[in-house]
């Protein structure tokens, strides 16, 4: 990635969340236009955010959660 911005992880988050100021946004967009790795990172962060939003909307019956947890505990216990 180019060296325009000091902390790309933070800048990516701020950019995707719409929290960069006008100048910061323009500088980031310029870096984004030139840097394929940065484009990939922005796309990856956006996919993560979309996935988390979908997951947050899922409804699980509590008895299914208890059963899933119990199964997970059994599997983890079997690993040791």
Secondary structure, DSSP 8 states (H G I E B T S, - for coil): --SSSS-HHHHHHHHHTT---HHHHHHHHHHHHH-HHHHHHHHHHHHHHHHHHHHHH----HHHHHHHHHHHHHHHHHH-
